Amino acid sequence: MAFGHIVPTTSSEDFFIKLKRTSNQKIIQGILLYTNEDKILKEYIQEHFQEFHKLSGHWCQIFVLEKPSHQWIAKNLSSGEELEFKSINKVEIDKSEAYDIARELMIDFNKMPCLVLFGEDYYLQKLIIPIEEVSAKYFRNIFTKIEKIIYNVCTEMNKLASMSPFEAISYHFDDIINYLDKHAKKIDLQNQYLYQEITIYSQQLLIDDNSINTSETFNNNNQGANFANFANQVKDNARQQANQYNIGEKQNLAQAASEIQQLLRKLQIDNPTSTDTDRAIIAAKAADAIKNNPTLKARVIGALKSGGKEALKEAVDNPIFNVSVAMIEGWQEAQ
């Protein structure tokens, strides 16, 4: 197998063996760190393994804790190499070992999921690119920006010519991060956990309030104090419920947008998209798929009611959905 592109690895131990074995190659090595908890990213890589392989290019070697797709094996390996990688598919990969790799490389867990690029000393020279969005556009932005820098180094177009590829990327690293930060549609999946915590806490406050209402704690000596405490708890409870409602709305919008993006990606892969008619057909299929999925349908209608059409269109960020949303409004009004 030619060096470069994406390299499947089965464990933390396997990764470090392969990393050391190929570290003398004149390419930038790296790893995409994520676990099963990063469900959207995991599913994206599994579904688009070959596309990600092609996107990454010859200038880098990116390891992933992932089984290679059959398409990747068929297109990129010799017959002898196929046997080795087909055997990988029989191994159960524990993606939690990404934490072991991060710990060994002294990468903070709160920076995951992330793409890590290494210099000659992979312990001391690391560039960490956060994965703030899971989409073809976001990954294209990452590799386009970096590949342009590599191209400038290789063609000796400017002062970067005296630098190694890793040094050149380091030189422009802030620009890369700022560009990605500006263009990412940041759907914070961690809000789900915050929402759950607030919900639990709010429910506990309701229980506490009920216990105050039903207990005979008021007496001549402390009636005023207990009433003040009760009023404060009611006020806090109302504030918590308001926060819960707002976070719930945002979470619902983010989740609806994420699921619609995945649906559209699949439809755009499976169907032609070159003409307006092609795109209109995909829009209709997306609207039908949403209509026939009760959970997604409820989520989309909820997002439209709470945030409005424009907020949902902006969150999805796909012009095809602009047509779909008109169809959704049509059958929503007809019901």
C-alpha positions as CSV (number, residue, x, y, z in Angstrom):
1,M,0.0,0.0,0.0
2,A,1.3,3.4,-0.9
3,F,2.0,5.7,2.0
4,G,-0.5,8.6,2.5
5,H,-4.2,9.0,2.9
6,I,-6.2,7.1,5.5
7,V,-4.8,4.1,7.4
8,P,-7.1,1.9,9.5
9,T,-5.7,0.8,12.9
10,T,-7.2,-1.7,15.4
11,S,-6.0,-0.5,18.8
12,S,-3.7,1.9,20.7
13,E,-0.8,-0.6,20.5
14,D,-1.3,-1.1,16.8
15,F,-1.4,2.6,16.2
16,F,1.9,3.3,17.9
17,I,3.6,0.4,16.1
18,K,2.4,1.7,12.7
19,L,3.2,5.3,13.7
20,K,6.9,4.5,14.6
21,R,7.3,2.2,11.6
22,T,6.3,4.9,9.1
23,S,7.6,8.0,10.9
24,N,10.6,8.4,8.5
25,Q,8.3,8.9,5.6
26,K,8.2,12.5,4.1
27,I,4.6,13.0,4.9
28,I,2.6,14.4,7.8
29,Q,1.2,11.8,10.1
30,G,-1.9,12.2,12.2
31,I,-4.8,10.6,13.8
32,L,-8.5,11.3,14.0
33,L,-9.5,10.8,17.6
34,Y,-13.1,9.9,18.4
35,T,-15.0,7.3,20.3
36,N,-18.4,5.6,20.0
37,E,-19.7,8.6,22.0
38,D,-19.1,10.7,19.0
39,K,-21.8,8.9,17.1
40,I,-22.3,11.3,14.2
41,L,-18.6,11.5,13.4
42,K,-18.2,7.7,13.8
43,E,-21.1,7.0,11.4
44,Y,-19.8,9.6,8.9
45,I,-16.3,8.0,8.7
46,Q,-17.8,4.6,8.4
47,E,-20.1,5.6,5.6
48,H,-17.6,7.8,3.7
49,F,-14.3,5.9,4.4
50,Q,-13.2,5.9,0.7
51,E,-14.2,9.6,0.2
52,F,-12.3,10.6,3.3
53,H,-9.3,8.6,2.1
54,K,-9.3,10.5,-1.3
55,L,-9.9,13.8,0.4
56,S,-6.9,13.5,2.7
57,G,-4.4,13.3,-0.2
58,H,-0.8,11.9,-0.6
59,W,0.8,14.5,1.7
60,C,-0.5,12.9,4.9
61,Q,-1.2,9.6,6.6
62,I,-4.2,9.8,8.9
63,F,-4.9,6.9,11.2
64,V,-8.4,6.0,12.3
65,L,-9.6,3.4,14.8
66,E,-11.9,1.9,12.3
67,K,-12.5,-1.1,10.2
68,P,-11.7,-0.4,6.5
69,S,-14.7,-0.4,4.1
70,H,-14.8,-3.2,1.5
71,Q,-14.7,-0.4,-1.2
72,W,-11.5,1.0,0.3
73,I,-9.9,-2.5,0.4
74,A,-10.8,-3.2,-3.2
75,K,-9.7,0.2,-4.6
76,N,-6.4,0.7,-2.6
77,L,-4.8,-2.6,-1.8
78,S,-2.9,-5.2,-3.7
79,S,-4.2,-8.8,-3.6
80,G,-1.6,-9.7,-0.9
81,E,-2.4,-6.6,1.2
82,E,-6.1,-7.4,1.0
83,L,-5.7,-10.5,3.1
84,E,-4.1,-8.4,5.9
85,F,-6.8,-5.8,6.0
86,K,-9.7,-8.3,5.5
87,S,-8.5,-9.9,8.7
88,I,-8.8,-6.5,10.4
89,N,-12.6,-6.6,9.6
90,K,-12.8,-9.7,11.8
91,V,-11.3,-7.9,14.8
92,E,-13.7,-6.1,17.2
93,I,-12.3,-2.6,17.5
94,D,-12.6,-0.9,20.9
95,K,-12.9,2.8,20.1
96,S,-12.6,3.8,23.7
97,E,-8.8,3.2,23.1
98,A,-8.8,6.6,21.6
99,Y,-8.7,7.8,25.2
100,D,-5.5,5.7,25.7
101,I,-3.9,7.2,22.6
102,A,-4.9,10.7,23.8
103,R,-3.5,10.1,27.2
104,E,-0.2,8.7,25.8
105,L,0.1,11.8,23.6
106,M,-0.8,14.1,26.5
107,I,-3.9,15.4,24.6
108,D,-6.7,16.7,26.9
109,F,-9.9,14.6,26.5
110,N,-12.0,17.7,26.3
111,K,-10.4,18.5,22.9
112,M,-11.9,15.4,21.4
113,P,-13.1,14.7,18.8
114,C,-10.1,16.2,17.0
115,L,-7.7,15.7,14.2
116,V,-4.1,15.6,15.5
117,L,-1.1,16.2,13.1
118,F,2.4,15.3,14.2
119,G,5.9,16.7,13.6
120,E,9.0,14.6,13.7
121,D,8.6,14.1,17.4
122,Y,5.0,13.2,17.8
123,Y,5.1,13.6,21.6
124,L,6.4,17.2,21.4
125,Q,5.2,18.4,18.0
126,K,1.4,18.2,17.7
127,L,-1.3,20.4,16.1
128,I,-4.8,19.7,17.3
129,I,-7.7,20.7,15.1
130,P,-11.1,20.4,16.8
131,I,-13.9,18.7,14.9
132,E,-16.7,21.3,15.5
133,E,-18.9,20.1,12.6
134,V,-19.4,16.8,10.9
135,S,-20.0,17.5,7.3
136,A,-18.3,17.1,3.9
137,K,-17.9,20.9,3.8
138,Y,-16.1,21.1,7.1
139,F,-13.6,18.3,6.2
140,R,-13.1,19.8,2.8
141,N,-12.3,23.2,4.4
142,I,-9.7,21.5,6.7
143,F,-7.9,19.6,3.9
144,T,-8.1,22.5,1.4
145,K,-6.5,25.0,3.7
146,I,-3.7,22.6,4.7
147,E,-3.1,21.2,1.2
148,K,-2.6,24.8,-0.1
149,I,0.1,25.3,2.5
150,I,1.8,22.0,1.5
151,Y,1.6,23.0,-2.1
152,N,3.3,26.3,-1.4
153,V,6.1,24.5,0.4
154,C,6.6,21.9,-2.4
155,T,6.6,24.5,-5.2
156,E,8.8,27.0,-3.4
157,M,6.4,29.9,-4.0
158,N,7.3,31.9,-0.9
159,K,9.1,32.1,2.3
160,L,7.4,28.8,3.4
161,A,9.7,27.0,1.0
162,S,12.5,26.9,3.6
163,M,10.2,25.2,6.2
164,S,9.1,21.6,6.5
165,P,5.5,20.9,5.8
166,F,4.7,20.6,9.5
167,E,6.5,23.9,10.3
168,A,4.5,25.6,7.5
169,I,1.2,24.3,8.8
170,S,2.3,25.5,12.3
171,Y,3.1,28.9,10.9
172,H,-0.4,29.3,9.6
173,F,-2.2,27.3,12.3
174,D,-4.0,30.2,13.9
175,D,-5.3,31.2,10.5
176,I,-6.6,27.7,9.9
177,I,-8.4,27.5,13.2
178,N,-9.9,31.0,12.8
179,Y,-11.1,30.1,9.4
180,L,-12.7,26.8,10.5
181,D,-14.2,28.5,13.6
182,K,-15.8,31.2,11.4
183,H,-17.3,28.7,8.9
184,A,-18.4,25.9,11.2
185,K,-22.0,25.3,11.9
186,K,-21.4,24.6,15.6
187,I,-24.1,22.2,16.8
188,D,-23.1,21.6,20.4
189,L,-24.1,18.0,21.1
190,Q,-22.9,18.5,24.7
191,N,-26.0,20.6,25.3
192,Q,-27.9,17.3,25.4
193,Y,-26.1,16.4,28.7
194,L,-26.6,19.9,30.1
195,Y,-30.3,19.7,29.2
196,Q,-30.6,16.3,31.0
197,E,-28.9,17.6,34.1
198,I,-31.2,20.7,34.3
199,T,-34.2,18.5,33.7
200,I,-33.2,16.2,36.6
201,Y,-32.5,19.2,38.9
202,S,-35.8,20.9,38.0
203,Q,-37.7,17.7,38.7
204,Q,-36.0,17.5,42.1
205,L,-37.1,21.1,42.8
206,L,-40.7,20.2,42.0
207,I,-40.5,17.4,44.5
208,D,-39.1,19.7,47.1
209,D,-41.8,22.3,46.5
210,N,-44.5,19.6,46.8
211,S,-43.0,18.4,50.1
212,I,-43.1,22.0,51.4
213,N,-46.7,22.4,50.3
214,T,-47.9,19.2,52.0
215,S,-45.9,19.3,55.2
216,E,-46.9,21.2,58.3
217,T,-43.7,23.1,58.7
218,F,-45.2,26.5,59.2
219,N,-45.6,27.5,62.9
220,N,-45.8,30.7,64.9
221,N,-42.0,30.9,65.3
222,N,-40.7,30.2,61.7
223,Q,-43.7,30.7,59.5
224,G,-42.3,33.8,57.9
225,A,-38.9,32.2,57.3
226,N,-40.4,29.1,55.8
227,F,-42.6,31.1,53.5
228,A,-39.6,33.1,52.3
229,N,-37.7,29.9,51.6
230,F,-40.6,28.5,49.8
231,A,-41.0,31.7,47.7
232,N,-37.3,31.5,46.8
233,Q,-37.6,27.9,45.8
234,V,-40.6,28.6,43.6
235,K,-38.6,31.5,42.0
236,D,-35.6,29.2,41.4
237,N,-37.8,26.5,40.1
238,A,-39.4,28.9,37.6
239,R,-35.9,30.1,36.5
240,Q,-34.7,26.5,36.1
241,Q,-37.8,25.5,34.1
242,A,-37.3,28.6,31.8
243,N,-33.7,27.6,31.3
244,Q,-34.7,24.0,30.6
245,Y,-37.3,25.2,28.0
246,N,-34.7,27.4,26.2
247,I,-32.1,24.7,26.2
248,G,-34.6,22.1,25.1
249,E,-35.6,24.3,22.1
250,K,-32.0,24.8,21.1
251,Q,-31.3,21.1,21.5
252,N,-34.3,20.1,19.4
253,L,-33.3,22.5,16.7
254,A,-29.7,21.2,16.7
255,Q,-30.9,17.6,16.7
256,A,-33.4,18.2,13.9
257,A,-30.8,20.0,11.8
258,S,-28.2,17.3,12.3
259,E,-30.6,14.5,11.3
260,I,-31.8,16.5,8.2
261,Q,-28.2,17.0,7.2
262,Q,-27.5,13.3,7.4
263,L,-30.6,12.5,5.4
264,L,-29.7,15.0,2.7
265,R,-26.1,13.8,2.5
266,K,-27.4,10.2,1.9
267,L,-29.9,11.4,-0.7
268,Q,-27.2,13.5,-2.5
269,I,-24.9,10.5,-2.6
270,D,-27.6,8.1,-3.9
271,N,-29.1,10.5,-6.5
272,P,-27.9,12.8,-9.2
273,T,-27.7,16.5,-8.2
274,S,-26.5,18.3,-11.4
275,T,-29.7,20.0,-12.5
276,D,-32.5,21.9,-10.7
277,T,-34.8,19.1,-11.5
278,D,-32.5,16.6,-9.8
279,R,-32.3,18.8,-6.7
280,A,-36.1,19.3,-6.6
281,I,-36.5,15.5,-6.6
282,I,-34.1,15.2,-3.7
283,A,-36.0,17.9,-1.8
284,A,-39.2,16.0,-2.3
285,K,-37.7,12.8,-1.2
286,A,-36.3,14.5,1.9
287,A,-39.7,15.9,2.8
288,D,-41.4,12.5,2.3
289,A,-38.7,10.8,4.5
290,I,-39.3,13.4,7.3
291,K,-43.1,12.9,6.9
292,N,-42.8,9.2,7.2
293,N,-40.4,9.3,10.2
294,P,-42.7,10.1,13.2
295,T,-39.8,11.0,15.5
296,L,-38.0,13.3,13.0
297,K,-41.3,14.7,11.9
298,A,-42.2,15.8,15.4
299,R,-38.8,17.2,15.9
300,V,-38.9,19.2,12.7
301,I,-42.4,20.6,13.4
302,G,-41.3,21.5,16.9
303,A,-38.2,23.3,15.6
304,L,-40.4,25.2,13.1
305,K,-42.8,26.3,15.8
306,S,-40.3,27.3,18.3
307,G,-37.4,28.7,16.2
308,G,-39.1,29.4,12.9
309,K,-38.4,28.4,9.3
310,E,-35.4,30.7,8.8
311,A,-33.6,29.4,12.0
312,L,-34.0,25.8,10.8
313,K,-32.9,26.6,7.3
314,E,-29.8,28.3,8.6
315,A,-29.0,25.4,10.9
316,V,-29.3,22.8,8.1
317,D,-27.4,25.1,5.7
318,N,-28.3,23.2,2.5
319,P,-30.1,25.0,-0.3
320,I,-32.0,21.8,-1.2
321,F,-33.7,21.9,2.3
322,N,-35.0,25.4,1.4
323,V,-37.3,23.6,-1.1
324,S,-38.1,20.8,1.3
325,V,-39.2,23.1,4.1
326,A,-41.8,24.7,1.8
327,M,-43.2,21.2,1.2
328,I,-43.2,20.4,4.9
329,E,-45.1,23.6,5.6
330,G,-47.6,22.5,2.9
331,W,-48.4,19.2,4.4
332,Q,-48.2,20.5,7.9
333,E,-51.0,23.1,7.1
334,A,-53.1,20.4,5.4
335,Q,-53.2,18.3,8.6
